Structures are given as C-alpha cells and as structure tokens.
Amino acid sequence: MIGDRRARRASWVASKVMPHEPAVRRWLRKSRVAESEIDDIVQQAYCKLAELDSVEGILRPDAYFFEIVRRLFVGSVRRARIVSLDSIAEMGTLNIGTDEPSPERVVAARRELDEVMRLIDRLPARCRKVFQLRKIHGLSQREIAARLRIAETTVENDVAKGLRLISRALRAQSDKEPQRSLSESYEGRRTRRAD
C-alpha cells in the first residue's frame, strides 16, 4: 500500500513537476540566486512535495511547484536579512572568490532600486515623466520632446534636474537627514533663488 502510494507519487512528480524544473531554475538564476543555492531550493521543493499527504487536489502542478520554490526563495532572503551583524562581519573576512553576488548584495541592490523608484515617483510631474521616458524607457531627447511637445533643452534640463534631486535625496538619506519630498525640495530652492 505505502509502496504503491510512493510509486504513484514518484510517477506524478516525474511526469507533472520535473518537466518544469528547468524553467524554475531559469527564474531563480534571473533572480540572481547562486547556483549552489538554486540546487538547495529545488531539492527543498521536492522534499515539500514528498511530505504532502496527497497530490490529487493539485490541479496545476507547475504553478504549485513554482509557488513552493518562490516561498522557499523568499524565506531564504528573509533569513539572510536577520543574520547578526557579527556574522556578517565574520563573513566579510572570508576570502571566497565568486562572480555571483551574495544574497545580501542582491537584497541590498533590490532595496536601493526600490528606493530610487520611490524617489523618481516623488519628482515634480513633468520632470518625473521626462526622467522615466529617458532613463527607464530609453527614448531619445528628440523623441521625448516630440511626445511631450516641449523643447529638447527642456528635456535635457529636466533629466539633469531629476538626477540632481535623486542624488541629493540619496545623500541626505545616507547622512540620516530628515527628507522632504523632492518637489518640496525643488520648490524651496526656486523660492530661495527668487529672493
């Protein structure tokens, strides 16, 4: 009885889940997970499947497998966040050469990207639109000027202004200064210049 159930489970995993493993591994690589960690996450996912009482209620084995892997990945990132500072300092002294970014660097880079995206959202309206079209969508100054019906010099100035405001906000945050919104910061500078 137990042997039959194991055989059915192994057959189900082999036919319904394993064909999706390459796609899961590609997704993890794209998420910048180290190859050794990918192996661990995939193995843990198979263990989770083996622990299930029944797989008969799983209508989408591919989606279920992806969800298990996603949760394991998120859990590993969370665990990486709560590593003690002493442990991080000790890890820094190890001379382990790798081309892969560490999970801590991946998390830090994602946080930085999220912060930059929040800062872009806080730019003055036209400046934000111009900045997004130029730096995120890669449009040329001429294309942006035509699309927004503004001069190319205005596009150039707004991109420079956006870079200045974002850089200033990032510096202020790193210095732990209280941060006003970028629009307020820009308006305050214009008012002071006019005085």
N, C-alpha and C positions, 0 to 999 in steps of 0.2 A: 504493500500500500504506500508506504513512505517512499520506497524506491520508484514506484510509478509516478508519484507526485513530483519527485525530483527530476525524473526524466522528462516529464511534461514541461516543468519549469525551465529546464535547460534547453529544450527544444523551442519553447516560446521566446526565451532570451536570444537564442541563436538566430531565429527567423525574424523576430519583430523588433529587437533592440540593437543587436550588434551591427546591422547594416547602417545604423545612424551614428555609430561611434566616430567615423572619420569627420562627419560634419560637426559633432560635438568638439572634437579635438581642434578643428579649424577655428571654431568660435572661441575656444579657450586661448589659442595662440593669438588670435586677433585681439583678445582682451589682455594680451601681454602677460600671460601666465607662463612661468618657467616650465620647460619640458618635463622635468622630474616631478613637478607639482601637478602637471596635467595627468601623468600616469597615476599619481596618488588619487586625484579626484575621480578619474574614471573607474579605478578599482573600487573606491568607496561607493560609487554609484551602483556598481554591480552587486556589492555587498548589501546595499539597501534593498535592491530588487530581490535578492535571495532571502532577506528577512521577512518579506511580505507573506501574509497568510495565504493570499490568493491574488492572482493577476487577472482573473476573469472579468472583473469590473473595469479594467483599464481599456478604454475604447481607443485611445491614441497613444500607443507605446512610445512613439518617437517624442511626442510632447511631454509625456511623463518622464522619460529619460532626461530630456533637456532640463526639465524643471528640477529634478534631483540634482543634476550637475550644477545648475545655476545656484541652488540653495547651498550646496557644498562650497562653491566658489565664494559666495557672499559670506558664509561662515568663516572661511579662511581669511578673508580680508578683515572681517571684524576681529578675529583673534589676533591678526597682525597689528591692529590698532591698539590693543590693550597690553602689548608687550611692555614690560617695565623699562624705564629709561636706562637702568643699569645693564639690562640685557642688550639693548640697542647699542650702548657704548661698547660692550664687550664684542658684539658682532662687528662693529666698525674696526676693531683691531685685528680681525682675521684677514689674512691676505688671500682671499678666494677670488681668483680671476674669472669673470664671466662676462659675456656680452649681453646677457639678459638682465633687464632692470629688476631689482629686488621688488617683492610685493609692497614694501614700504614706499619705495620710489614711485611705483605705479599708483598707489593710493594718494601720495603727496601730489603727483602730477595731475591726477583727476580732481583733487581739491583745488589746485591752482587754476585749472581750466574752468571749473565751476565758478570760482571767484572772478576770473576775468570775464566770463559770460555775464555774471551779475553786474559787473562794472559797466560793461557795454550797454546793458539794459538801462542803466541809470544815466547814460549820456543824454544831452539835450536831443530833442526829437530828430531834427534834420541831421545833426552830427551823427547820431546813432544809425540812421538809415544809410547815410553815405559810408560810414565806417563798416557796417555789415556788408554792403554791396562790394566794397573794395577789398576788405581783409578776409571776409568769410566766403563770399561768393566769387571773388576773383575777377570782378568786372574792371575794365579799364576806366580811367578818369573820363575819357570821352563818352563811353557807354553810360556811365553814371550821370554825367552832365545832361546827356540827351534824355535819359529816362526821367530824371527829376526836374528837367527844364531849368537848370542852373548853370552858371559859368564853370568851366573847368578849374579855374583858380579857386572857386568856392569849394569844389570837391577836394582839391589839394589842401586847402586850409582846414576844412572840416576833418579830414583824415589826420592831419598833424595835430589838430586840437584834441581829437579823440585819443591819440597816442599819448599826448601830454597829460590829459586828465586821468587816464588809466594808470600811467606811470606814477603820477603824483599820488593817486589813491593807494596804489600798492606800496609805495614808500611810506606813506602815512600809516598804513596798517602794520607794516613791519616795525615801525617806530612806536606802535601802540598809541598813536594819537587818536582822539575822537574823530570820526569821519563824517563829514556832511555829505549829502548827496552830490554827485558830480555836477548836476545842474545848478545847485545852490553855490557850489564852489566856483563855477564859471561865472555865474551872475554876480557873486560877490567881488570877483576880480574886475569885472567890467565896471561895476559901480565905483570901485576904488580908483580905477584909471580915469573915469569921467570926472572925479572930484578934483 
